Amino acid sequence: MHKLAVVAIGGNSLIRDKAHESVEDQYLAVVETAKYIVRMIEQGYEVVITHGNGPQVGFILRRSEIAKDVAAMHQVPLVSCGADTQGAIGYQIQQAMDNEFRKRGLNKAAVTIVTQVLVAENDPAFQKPDKPIGSFYTKEQADLIQEANPMWVMVEDAGRGYRRVVASPRPLEIVEKDVISKLAHEGYCVVSVGGGGIPVIRREDGMLQGVEAVIDKDFASSLLASQIKAELLIISTGVPMVYLNYGKANQKALAKLSLTELKQYVSENHFAPGSMLPKVQAVIDFLENGGNKAIITNPESLEAALAEKAGTHIYA
């Protein structure tokens, strides 16, 4: 068995910018990212790929809203939006990886697993939803939406309008972890935990049930890496390295650091919530749960990062 790595690709690996949001543009971005991951596989890694889905879920929700208003069609539940994006994005990654394998003469295949992730029904996040999803609305529109959907929570979002917010509970277990692990150990490149996974709870009778929530992709990727005993977790982002004082005159790149050092920087509030902070917290979770090493870098630096010539490397 080669070394096992989980590679979490970020939004920039799927949508480059606002001018390139179409399905066709997204596929071109995926093809580019696939090249970097296949080069990693050529270096002796078995890879499990995870990905985000934030914009794509937003697109589906907006189409659903328009279809309801224009044609009185049913709305798509959030859990189904997550499943839809896992299939659609997984298909693109799977095809791009298989085509790249073929180009390079590698006897490999990619496979996508629609993944459920267990969360706690009593997670505090359900009492205080704070993850914005979907479109912006005026106050008048938001009031009508709230009336039609009493269980939804609508909030004003930074002066840009009103949006629906949902809970973002911590992931506890990757339901399909054994299948993912088996396929990876048999040499398949597995695409899984798309968008953080489909959040589910376990009822008293032991059955699973989907819940309206969004799981952080990096936390879910970290948990998956721990549960399948991956040696390496790579979190892809829009910058080549992690920085202290990012964007300031005294910006400092972090090339190599220990888990203890990273936790110290977190305690000193060096990383922005909603940006780099969840990524470094996910790395901390992975290393504290038995992982050996994690790398944070951008897709184009992946090959150099594996040679320790780029990226931020964090050791347990």
C-alpha positions as CSV (number, residue, x, y, z in Angstrom):
1,M,0.0,0.0,0.0
2,H,1.3,3.4,-1.0
3,K,1.1,6.4,1.4
4,L,-2.5,7.5,1.9
5,A,-3.4,11.2,1.6
6,V,-6.6,13.2,1.8
7,V,-6.5,16.2,-0.5
8,A,-9.2,18.8,0.2
9,I,-9.6,21.1,-2.8
10,G,-11.1,24.5,-2.2
11,G,-13.4,26.7,-4.1
12,N,-10.6,28.1,-6.3
13,S,-10.1,24.6,-7.7
14,L,-13.7,24.7,-9.0
15,I,-14.6,28.4,-9.7
16,R,-11.7,30.7,-10.4
17,D,-13.7,34.0,-10.2
18,K,-17.2,35.6,-10.7
19,A,-16.6,35.6,-14.5
20,H,-16.1,31.8,-14.6
21,E,-19.0,30.3,-12.8
22,S,-20.6,28.2,-15.6
23,V,-20.5,24.4,-15.5
24,E,-18.1,24.4,-18.4
25,D,-15.8,26.9,-16.7
26,Q,-15.9,24.8,-13.6
27,Y,-14.9,21.7,-15.5
28,L,-11.9,23.5,-17.0
29,A,-10.8,24.4,-13.5
30,V,-11.2,20.8,-12.3
31,V,-9.1,19.6,-15.2
32,E,-6.3,21.8,-14.2
33,T,-6.4,20.7,-10.6
34,A,-6.5,17.0,-11.7
35,K,-3.1,17.4,-13.3
36,Y,-1.6,18.4,-10.0
37,I,-3.2,15.6,-8.1
38,V,-2.2,13.0,-10.7
39,R,1.4,14.1,-10.4
40,M,1.1,13.5,-6.7
41,I,-0.2,10.0,-7.4
42,E,2.8,9.4,-9.7
43,Q,5.0,10.1,-6.6
44,G,3.5,7.1,-4.8
45,Y,0.4,8.4,-3.0
46,E,-3.0,6.9,-2.9
47,V,-5.4,9.9,-2.8
48,V,-8.8,10.6,-1.5
49,I,-10.2,13.9,-2.8
50,T,-12.7,16.0,-1.0
51,H,-14.2,19.3,-2.2
52,G,-16.3,22.3,-1.4
53,N,-19.8,23.0,-2.8
54,G,-20.8,26.4,-1.4
55,P,-21.5,28.3,-4.6
56,Q,-23.0,25.3,-6.3
57,V,-25.5,24.7,-3.5
58,G,-26.4,28.4,-3.8
59,F,-27.1,28.1,-7.5
60,I,-29.4,25.1,-7.0
61,L,-31.3,26.8,-4.2
62,R,-31.8,29.9,-6.4
63,R,-33.0,27.8,-9.3
64,S,-35.4,26.1,-6.9
65,E,-36.7,29.4,-5.7
66,I,-37.2,30.7,-9.2
67,A,-39.0,27.5,-10.3
68,K,-41.3,27.7,-7.3
69,D,-42.2,31.4,-8.1
70,V,-42.5,30.9,-11.8
71,A,-43.9,27.4,-12.2
72,A,-45.2,26.5,-8.7
73,M,-42.7,23.6,-8.6
74,H,-41.5,22.1,-5.3
75,Q,-38.5,23.4,-3.5
76,V,-35.3,21.3,-3.2
77,P,-34.4,20.5,0.4
78,L,-30.9,21.5,1.5
79,V,-29.8,17.9,2.0
80,S,-30.8,17.1,-1.5
81,C,-28.8,20.1,-2.8
82,G,-25.8,18.7,-1.0
83,A,-26.3,15.2,-2.6
84,D,-26.9,16.8,-6.0
85,T,-23.6,18.7,-5.9
86,Q,-21.7,15.6,-4.6
87,G,-22.9,13.8,-7.7
88,A,-22.3,16.6,-10.2
89,I,-18.9,17.8,-8.9
90,G,-17.8,14.2,-8.2
91,Y,-18.6,13.4,-11.9
92,Q,-16.4,16.2,-13.1
93,I,-13.5,15.4,-10.8
94,Q,-13.9,11.6,-11.6
95,Q,-13.9,12.2,-15.3
96,A,-11.0,14.7,-15.2
97,M,-8.9,12.3,-13.1
98,D,-9.7,9.3,-15.3
99,N,-8.7,11.3,-18.5
100,E,-5.5,12.4,-16.9
101,F,-4.7,8.8,-15.9
102,R,-5.3,7.8,-19.5
103,K,-3.0,10.5,-20.8
104,R,-0.2,9.4,-18.6
105,G,-0.7,5.7,-19.1
106,L,-1.6,5.0,-15.5
107,N,-3.7,1.9,-14.7
108,K,-5.8,3.9,-12.2
109,A,-9.5,4.8,-11.9
110,A,-11.5,7.4,-9.9
111,V,-14.8,6.7,-8.2
112,T,-17.2,9.0,-6.4
113,I,-18.9,8.1,-3.1
114,V,-22.0,10.1,-2.1
115,T,-21.1,10.6,1.5
116,Q,-23.2,11.1,4.7
117,V,-21.7,12.6,7.8
118,L,-23.1,12.0,11.2
119,V,-23.7,15.1,13.5
120,A,-25.2,15.4,16.9
121,E,-28.9,16.3,17.1
122,N,-28.1,18.4,20.2
123,D,-25.1,20.2,18.7
124,P,-25.2,23.8,19.9
125,A,-25.0,25.0,16.3
126,F,-28.7,24.0,15.8
127,Q,-29.7,26.5,18.5
128,K,-27.8,29.3,16.8
129,P,-27.7,28.9,13.0
130,D,-25.0,31.2,11.5
131,K,-24.0,29.8,8.1
132,P,-25.4,31.9,5.2
133,I,-26.7,30.0,2.2
134,G,-28.6,31.0,-1.0
135,S,-29.6,34.3,-2.4
136,F,-29.9,37.8,-0.9
137,Y,-33.4,39.3,-0.4
138,T,-34.9,42.6,0.6
139,K,-36.6,43.0,3.9
140,E,-40.0,42.6,2.3
141,Q,-39.0,39.5,0.4
142,A,-37.4,38.0,3.5
143,D,-40.6,38.5,5.5
144,L,-42.6,36.7,2.9
145,I,-40.1,33.8,2.8
146,Q,-40.2,33.6,6.6
147,E,-44.0,33.4,6.5
148,A,-43.9,30.6,3.9
149,N,-41.1,28.8,5.8
150,P,-41.7,29.2,9.5
151,M,-38.7,26.9,10.4
152,W,-36.2,28.9,8.4
153,V,-34.0,31.6,10.0
154,M,-33.5,34.8,7.9
155,V,-30.9,37.4,8.9
156,E,-29.5,40.6,7.6
157,D,-26.0,39.9,6.1
158,A,-23.5,42.8,6.3
159,G,-25.7,45.4,4.7
160,R,-26.1,43.3,1.5
161,G,-29.6,42.1,2.2
162,Y,-31.3,39.2,4.0
163,R,-30.3,35.6,3.7
164,R,-31.2,32.3,5.1
165,V,-28.8,30.9,7.7
166,V,-28.5,27.3,8.8
167,A,-26.6,25.4,11.4
168,S,-23.0,24.3,10.9
169,P,-22.5,21.4,13.3
170,R,-19.3,19.6,13.9
171,P,-18.9,16.3,12.1
172,L,-18.7,13.2,14.3
173,E,-18.4,10.3,11.9
174,I,-18.0,9.7,8.2
175,V,-20.8,7.1,7.6
176,E,-19.2,5.6,4.5
177,K,-15.6,5.7,5.9
178,D,-15.1,1.9,5.6
179,V,-16.1,1.9,1.9
180,I,-13.9,4.9,1.2
181,S,-11.0,3.2,3.0
182,K,-11.4,-0.1,1.2
183,L,-11.5,1.5,-2.2
184,A,-8.5,3.7,-1.4
185,H,-6.5,0.7,-0.2
186,E,-7.4,-1.2,-3.4
187,G,-5.9,1.6,-5.4
188,Y,-8.8,3.7,-6.5
189,C,-8.8,7.5,-6.4
190,V,-11.9,8.2,-4.3
191,V,-13.9,11.4,-4.4
192,S,-15.9,11.8,-1.2
193,V,-17.2,14.1,1.6
194,G,-18.2,16.6,-1.0
195,G,-19.2,19.9,0.5
196,G,-18.5,18.5,4.0
197,G,-20.8,15.6,3.4
198,I,-24.6,15.3,3.8
199,P,-25.4,16.0,7.4
200,V,-27.4,13.2,9.1
201,I,-28.5,12.4,12.6
202,R,-29.0,8.9,14.1
203,R,-32.5,8.5,15.4
204,E,-33.4,6.5,18.6
205,D,-34.3,3.5,16.4
206,G,-30.8,3.6,14.9
207,M,-31.9,4.9,11.5
208,L,-30.3,7.8,9.7
209,Q,-32.1,11.0,8.9
210,G,-30.9,14.0,6.9
211,V,-31.0,17.5,8.6
212,E,-31.0,21.0,7.2
213,A,-27.4,22.0,8.0
214,V,-24.0,22.6,6.3
215,I,-20.8,20.9,7.5
216,D,-17.5,22.7,7.1
217,K,-15.6,20.9,4.3
218,D,-12.2,21.2,6.0
219,F,-13.4,19.8,9.4
220,A,-15.1,16.9,7.5
221,S,-11.9,16.2,5.5
222,S,-9.8,16.2,8.6
223,L,-12.2,13.7,10.3
224,L,-12.2,11.5,7.2
225,A,-8.3,11.6,7.1
226,S,-8.3,10.5,10.8
227,Q,-10.9,7.8,10.4
228,I,-9.2,6.1,7.4
229,K,-5.8,6.6,9.0
230,A,-4.3,8.7,6.3
231,E,-0.6,9.7,6.8
232,L,-1.1,13.1,5.1
233,L,-3.8,15.8,5.0
234,I,-3.5,18.5,2.3
235,I,-5.8,21.5,2.4
236,S,-5.8,23.4,-0.9
237,T,-6.6,27.1,-0.7
238,G,-6.1,30.3,-2.7
239,V,-2.7,31.2,-1.4
240,P,0.6,29.2,-1.6
241,M,1.3,29.3,2.2
242,V,-0.1,30.3,5.5
243,Y,0.9,33.8,6.7
244,L,1.1,35.8,9.9
245,N,-0.3,39.3,9.5
246,Y,-1.6,38.4,6.0
247,G,-1.9,41.3,3.6
248,K,0.1,43.7,5.9
249,A,3.5,45.2,5.5
250,N,4.9,42.8,8.1
251,Q,3.4,39.7,6.5
252,K,5.4,36.6,7.3
253,A,5.2,33.3,5.5
254,L,5.1,30.1,7.6
255,A,7.1,27.3,5.9
256,K,7.5,24.7,8.6
257,L,6.1,24.6,12.1
258,S,5.0,22.2,14.8
259,L,1.5,21.5,16.1
260,T,2.4,23.4,19.3
261,E,3.5,26.4,17.3
262,L,0.3,26.4,15.2
263,K,-1.9,26.2,18.3
264,Q,0.0,29.2,19.8
265,Y,-0.7,31.3,16.7
266,V,-4.4,30.3,16.8
267,S,-4.5,31.4,20.5
268,E,-3.0,34.8,19.4
269,N,-5.8,35.3,16.9
270,H,-3.5,35.4,13.8
271,F,-6.0,33.7,11.5
272,A,-9.3,35.1,10.2
273,P,-12.5,33.3,11.0
274,G,-14.3,32.1,7.8
275,S,-10.9,32.2,6.0
276,M,-7.7,30.5,7.2
277,L,-8.9,29.8,10.8
278,P,-11.1,26.7,9.9
279,K,-8.3,25.3,7.8
280,V,-5.7,25.5,10.6
281,Q,-8.2,24.2,13.1
282,A,-8.9,21.2,10.8
283,V,-5.1,20.6,10.7
284,I,-4.9,20.7,14.5
285,D,-7.7,18.1,14.8
286,F,-6.0,15.8,12.3
287,L,-2.6,15.9,14.0
288,E,-4.1,15.6,17.5
289,N,-6.0,12.5,16.3
290,G,-3.0,10.6,15.1
291,G,-2.1,12.2,11.8
292,N,1.6,12.6,10.9
293,K,1.7,15.7,8.8
294,A,-0.4,18.3,7.1
295,I,0.2,20.8,4.2
296,I,-1.7,23.9,3.4
297,T,-1.0,25.3,-0.1
298,N,-2.6,26.2,-3.4
299,P,-3.2,23.6,-6.2
300,E,-0.4,24.8,-8.5
301,S,2.1,24.5,-5.7
302,L,1.1,20.9,-4.8
303,E,4.0,19.2,-6.5
304,A,6.6,21.6,-5.1
305,A,5.0,21.3,-1.7
306,L,5.4,17.5,-1.7
307,A,9.1,18.1,-2.3
308,E,9.1,20.6,0.6
309,K,9.8,23.5,-1.7
310,A,6.5,25.3,-1.2
311,G,3.5,25.4,1.1
312,T,3.1,25.4,4.8
313,H,4.1,22.1,6.5
314,I,2.8,21.3,9.9
315,Y,4.1,18.3,11.9
316,A,2.6,16.5,14.9
